[in-house]
Amino acid sequence: MKKIFTLLAIILFTGAAQAQFTVAPNPVYTGGAPSTVLICKAFFKNTALTGDSFTWVRFQNLPSGWSSQICDVITCWGDAKDSSSFYMAAGDSNIIDVNISPNNNPGHTLVKLYIYQKGNRAGGDTVYYYANAFANGTPKVSTSKEFVFYPNPAQDVLTFRYDAKSGARIDIFNIIGNKVKTVNHTGYTTTVSIEDLPAGMYIIKVFENGKVITKTFTKN
């Protein structure tokens, strides 16, 4: 009987420690010209059976000249605010956006928000917001089926642009020829996280209907 009660206590404790909210999508990707505000849109939902307070903590290392705002239920907070709390009723949802201003400085960045429920800091979740600003705006798809990717060098994400309505496979290899990532590309644009890859040079190969396109990029 003691073992049963012990097991029940473990189950209840584990359930209580789980995050009682969702954020979608996660990760969030956006891109555009450096003269614009890059808006990473996401929605927060309280999945608990009762209303509660939630806290977000910001982690970022923006390129020189960039600034950001965290927009939650209450308002939009500038760079000077690294953390804030808000109340959400049971079942309700609202924005948890990151607005990034490159201020005419090309580059790319990752902003992380760690969000947790009141009294459950260890049971929170991290939301990843990726933003890219390009010197000439977002590259357009070529009518000649040109394969385009950016940025290069890259740090957190790569975006592929290629007219592949029938579908294509994109493989990424390290410099010694080991395949480290595979991407199924359909349509025009696909964005993939490369944050987990070590720094160095990589080879991109695009396979479509017996055709192979090879490119290289550098991960910082």
N, C-alpha and C positions, 0 to 999 in steps of 0.2 A: 504493500500500500504506500509506503514511504517513497518508493521508486516512481510510482504513478504520479504522486503529487509533485515530486521533483521534476519529472518530465513535463507535466502540465505547466509548472512555473516557468520552465525554459521556453516553452512554446509561447506563452503569454508575453514574456519579456521580449522575445524575438519579434513578435508581431507588433508590439508597442514601439519598437525601435525603428521600424520601417517608415520611410517617408510617406506622409499622408497628403501628397500633392503630386501633380504632374506638370511638366513644362514641355510644350510641343511647338515647333520642332526642336530637336536637340541632337546634333549641333545646328546652328543657324548660319547661313551663308548669304553674303550680299557683296555687290561690287558696283563700281561706277566711276565717273570722272572725279578727279581730286577737287574740283570746284563745287561738288555737290555734297549734301549730307547723306551718308550711307546709313540706311535704317535697317537694323537687324530685328525683324518682327518675330515675337514668340508670345505664347499665351500660357498663363499660370492658372491652374485649377486646384481648388481645395477639394480633395477627394475624401476627407474625413467626414464623419457623421455629425460633427459639431463645428461651429466657427472657432477660429483660432488666429493667433498672431504668427507671422512668418518674417524671417530676417534674411536679407541678402547681403553678401560681402563681395566687394569688387576686387578683382586681381587683373592688372593690366600693365603693359609696358609699351606705350604708344610711341610711334615714330615722332621725331622732332617736329613740332608745329601742330601736331594733331590734338584734338580734344574729344571728349565723349560725354554723353549724358545717359543715365539709367532712368528709364521711364516706368514707374510702377503704378499701383492703384492710386497713390496720393498725388504725385507730381513727377517732373523730370529733374533729376539731381545731377549737378555738374561734377567735375573731377575732384572738387574739394570734399565730396561726400563719398567715403569708402564703404559705408554700411548704413542701412536703414531698415526699419520694420514697418509692416502694414498688417491690417486685419482683413480677413476674408471669411465671409459666411460659408457654411457648409454647402458644397456643390457649386459655388459661384466661381467664375473665371474672369480674368482681366489681363491686360497686357503686362508683359515684363520685357520691354524692348530696350535695345541699346542703340542710341543714335551717335554716329561717329562722324566728326568733321575733320577731313584731312587738311582743310584750309589751303588748298592749292599745292599740297605737297604729296607727290606720288608715293605709293608704298602699300604695305599690307600689315594687318595686325590681328591679334587674337585677344578678346576680352573674356574673362571667365567670371561667372557669378556663382558663388556657393550659397545655396538657399537651404534654410532649415526651419523646422517648426519650433515654436517656443518650447523650451525644455528638452529639446532633442537635437542638440548641435551636432552630435556624432552621427546622427541618422539622416543628414541632409543629402543634397545632390548638387553636382556641378553642371552648369549650363555653359556651352561654348559658343561664342559669337565670333565668326570670322568675317573680316571685311578687307576688300582689296580696292585700291584706287589707282587708276592707270593714267599715265601721262597723256594719252590720246583718247581717253574715254574707254569704254568697253569695246574690245575688238569685235568686228562684225563678221558674220559667216560669209565666206567667199562663195560665189556662184559656181566656181570651178572646183568645188569640193576640196578646198585647201584646208589642211589640218592646222589649227592654231591652238596654242596653249599659253598660259600666263599665270603668275609672273615667272620670270627667270632672271636671276636666282629666285628660289622660293623658300619659304620657311614653314608655313603651316598648311597651306592648301594649294592645289593646282586646279585650274579650270580649263577644260577641254572644249573647243568649239570645232564641230565637224558635222557636215550634213550626212548623217547616217540613219536615214529613215528606216532602212531595213535592219539596222543594228550592226554594231562593230564591237570587237573586243580590244581593250587597251591593256597591255602588260607593261609593268615597270620592272626593270632589271637593275641590279647594282653593277658596279664597274667590273666585277669578276664574273658576271653572267648569271647570277642567281636571281630568279624571279621573286620579287618582294611584294608585289601587289597586282591584282587583276581587277579591271573595271569594265562592267558591261555598259556600253554607251549606245543610247538610242535617242534619235531626234537631233538636236543641235548642240545643247550645252550640258556638260556633266562636271560637277565639282567633287573632288575627292580630297580627304584629309591625308597629309603626309607628315603630320606632326610626330608620328611614331618612327619615322625613318631617321637613321643617323645622318649626320652631315656628310656631304660628298657629292660625287657626280653619278648621275643615273641615266639610263637609256629607256626611252619610251618607244614601244612598238604598237602600231595600230594594225589590226587584222580585219579585213572586210572583203568577202567574196574572192579570196585568193590573192588579194592585194595587200602588201605590207608597206607601211610608212614608218620610218625610223627617225627619231629626234633625240636630243640629249638635253638635260637640264641639271642645274646644281642646286642642292639642298643646303641652305645655310644653317 
